[in-house]
Amino acid sequence: MRVHIHSDPLDGNPRATLQQWHDAVARAGDIAAGVTVSLSETPGDLSAALREAEALITTGRVVRSLFPADAPHLQLIFLTHAGVDVLAQASHLPPYVRILNNSGVHAEKGSEYVAMAVLMLANHMPTFIRQQSQEIWDRRMGSSLSGRRITILGLGAIGTAIAEKLKFFGMHVTGVRTRSVPHPFCDVVVATSDIDSVLPDTEFLVLACPLTPATINILDERRLALLPEGAAVINIGRGELVQQEALLNALNAGQLAGAVLDVFTPEPVPPGHRLWRTPNLIMTPHMSAGDPVTYIPRSLDIFFQNLRCLRDGKDLPNQVDLSRGY
């Protein structure tokens, strides 16, 4: 199989190197036999390579801008990210090409970020950061996580890892996903359609689900009002999952104790936006699940795992359905 990897120099994600490819080939074993690779960073080199490539490894933004393209042998597109919302309207993609994502890569780093965020919120860190800049000494105590209630919207690879880590701290974990099927690290699981029933008892709400037509603005003004006073929100999914203005209003009014956001509308957040001035809000620039050391190696391992399934006639574990959004 001829594989081509394209890295966009304007993309902030880690770039694949030839050494990382060779290391992944060594780990992959027999499935890597006969697989060749080429790399590019310019549109011209990408177009030339696609005339022979059978698999393309790149980002959704590149794919969206690329097709229709002259790629007669292309069978697979492997995205170096999990979210596929950027391709939701990409009706011009060849119907015979399978789209894969790298779901599973983000779980460890993303769950560590959320654990950090929950600990910061439980210890009033957004308030202390603001007070430090104002030279205010206002001593207050934080509470242990044990027995406190967290709700995780989305129980994919990241949500599962979050639930496992926070269960370790003794938290009561409620999971929200498409169907209310039990989960090994959740005390309770409810269907997304029943999310309103668990919000009034939620102290920490984590959004870790994909962006789909069903999840746009899933945390809107009405649902924010269902959270108890003093609750906190963490979003590592997509900015569009939250009705952002309503969330900022809730923070300004003191209805919410704090929020940690890694995703926004728009991105990057422009200078002068009210996000920068909102109290008790910690912002990070869409980096919660990225790891420059492990991101590409783990992605390539997942790519080879899917190649093995393809060879063996099995379902591809990372194949996505663009009509569902994941």
N, C-alpha and C positions, 0 to 999 in steps of 0.2 A: 504494500500500500504506500502511495506517495502522500505524505503529510506536509502541509504548509502552515507555518506559524507566522501570523502578522501582528506586530505590536505597533500601536499608534503612539508616536512620540508625544502627542498632546494628552494622552490618557494618563491619569495619575496612578493607575494600578501597576504592580510590579511587572517587568518585562521578562519574557523567557529568553534564556541564553542557550547557546549550543551545548555548553557543559551541563546545564540542567537537563537537557534532552538526553545526552549520553548517559547521565546518571540514572535517569528514569528508565532508559532502555535496559540498563544492567539490572535494575530491580524487577523489570517486567518479565524476564525469562523468555520462554519460547514464543510468546505472542508477538514479541518485537522483531522476530526474525523476518527479514525481507522488507521491513518498514524503513523507508527513507524520508528524510526531512529537509526542508529549506525554510529560511527565515527572511522576512522583509520588514521594512519600516516605511516604505514609500508607496503611494498608490500605484505607480508604474510597475514597480517590482511585484506588487501583489497581483495586478492584472495579468502579468506575464506568467506567474507561477500557477494561477488558477486554471490555465489551459491544460495543465497536466495533473493538478492536485485531485486526489480522491477524498481527502479530509482536510478541513480548514479549522485551525485553532485561532480564535480571535475574540473580539468583543461584539456585543449586539449593535453598538453604534456603527462599527465598521460594516457589519453585515447589512444594516439598514441603508447605508449610503452606497453600498456596492452593487446590489442587485436591482435590475437584471444584469447579469454578467456572463461572459464567455467562460463557462466552467462545465464542459461536457462530461467530465468524469467524476464530478463531485458527488459523494454519497453521504458524507457526514459534515456537520458544522458543530464544533465543540466550543461553547462559550466559556470564557474564563471568568464567569460570574454566575450567580444563581438566579437572579431576577431576570425575567424575560419580558417585562412590561414594555421595554424599549422596542420590541418586535411585534407588539400586539396588533398593529395596523399594517404589518409588512406582508400584504397579500401577494406581492410579486415574488416571494421566495419560491424556488422550484419545489413542487409538491413531492417529488421523489427524494428530496434530501431530508435526512433525519437531523433534528436539532437536539443537541445535548447541552446540559449545563454542568457546572462543577459543584452541584449541591453535595455537601459533606465537608468541603474544604473549610467552611467558615465556622463550624460548630465550636471548636475549642477556643479560638480567639474571641469570637462573638459572645460566647457564654461567660468568658472571663471578664469581658467589658461590662456585661450586664451585672455580674456579681459585684464588680467594683462600683457601678452606678448605684445599686441598691444599698450597699454599705455607706456610700457617700450621702445618699438621701436620708438614711436612717440616723446619720450623725450630723445632720444640718449643714453639710459642707457648702451647698449653694449659698446659704445665708452667711456662713463664716467667710467665704471668699469675697462676698460683697462688703461685709463689715471690715475686712482687712483693708480693702481699697479706700474705705472711709475712715480708717483709724478708730473704729468702734470696738470696745471690749464689752461683749454681752455674753456672759457665760451661761450656757445651757447644756443639758445632757441629752445624749442620744440613747436609744433603747436597743437591746439585743434583737437580732432577727428571729430568734427562736419563738415559735408560736405565732408569728405575724403572718399576714395573709397576702399572698401574691397571686395575681392572675396573669397567665401568659397566653397571648393571642397568637396562635400558630405553633404547632407541635411537629414541625419538620426537624431537620437535623439540628438547627440552631436552637429551636424551642425545646427539644428534648435535652440537649446539653445544658441549657439554662435551668430546666426543671431539676435535673440531676444535681447540679451544683448547689442550688438554693435549698433543695431538700436536705443536703448535707448540713446546712445551717439550722435545720429544724423548722423551716418555714412550712406553713400550710399552703400547698401549691394547687391552684385550680388551672386546668388547661382548657383552652377553647379551640376547637377545630371543626371541620366540616360536619363530622358525625361524633356523637357522644360515646365513642369507643374507649374503654378503660386504657390507661397509660401507666407504665411501670413506675414513673416518678411523680405522678400526680395523685393527690388525694381525691380530687373530683375532676371529671371531664364533662363539659357541656358542649352542645352543638353551637355553632356560630349564631344560629337563629335565636338561641336562648341566652346570649351574652348579657342582656339587660338584667337577668335574674341574679347574676353574681357580682355586678358592679357595686351595689350598695355595701358589700362587705369587703371590698378590695382596697387594701392599703397601698399596694404597689401594682401598677398596671404596666405590663411589658408588651410592646407590639413587635412581633418578629415574624409576621406573615407576609406572603407575597402580595404585590399590588395587582388586583384583578378588578373587573367591573363590580364585583360583589364587595370588595373591601375598600374602595375609594371612599374617604371620609367616614370610615366605619366608627371612628371616635369623633363624633360631631358634638355640637353644643348640647343637645339633649342628653347624650350619654355622659358627657363630662359632668353634667348636673347630677347624674345618678351616683357618681363617686362620692364617698364620704368626705366631709371637710378635713383637710390635712392629708389627703391622699397624694400620691406622686406618680408621674408618668415617665416611662422610658421608651423611646422609639428608636429601633435600629433597623426597621423595615424600609419604608419609603415615606418621604414627607407627605405624600398625598393620602396616606392612611388616616391622617389627622386633619380636622378642620382647624388649621393653624391659628387663625385669628381668634377663634373661640378658646383655644388652649391658652394663648397669651393673655386674653381677657381674664381667664380663671386664675392665672398666676398673678396678674396685677391686682385682682380683687382679694387675693389671699385665700381663695377657695381651695387651691392646691398648695401643698407645702413646698413643692419643688418639681423640677423636671430635668431630665438629662436627654438631650436630643442629639442624634448623630446624622439625621436626615432632615431635609427642609424643602420648602417650596418658596422661592426657587433655590437652585444650587448653581454656583456658589451664592451665599447670602450677600446681597449688595451692601455697600457702605450706606449708613443712614437708616437701614431697616430697623423696625422696632424690636426685632429679635435681639439685637445687640444690647438693648436697654432694658429688657424685661427682667424683673427681679426674680431671684431664686431659680434661675435657668442656667444650666451648664450646657454649652454648645461644643461639639467636636465636628471636624470637617469630613464627615462620611468616611471614617477610618476604623470603625469599631471591629470589623471582622477581617481586616487586611493584616497580613504578616509578611514583610518583605523577605523573610528567611524561608518560610514554609509554603507560601501561597502557590507559587508556580510548581514546585516539586509535587505537592499533593494534587494539584490539578492534573498534572501529567500522569500520575498514578491512576487517577480516576479515568482518564482517557483510555489508558491501556486496559483497565478492568472492563470498560465497555467494549473495546475491541475483542477481548476474549469472549464476552457474551455473544457478540456478533458472529464470531467464528463458530461458536458452539451452537448456534441457532436458538439462543435464549433471548428473552426480552432484555432490552438495554435499560439498566437501572436508572440512567440519567437522561433518558429521552423525555422531552417535554412536549406538552400539548398546548400550542399557542392559543387555542380557543378557550382553554381553561385558565391560562396565565401562569402555569407552573408544570 
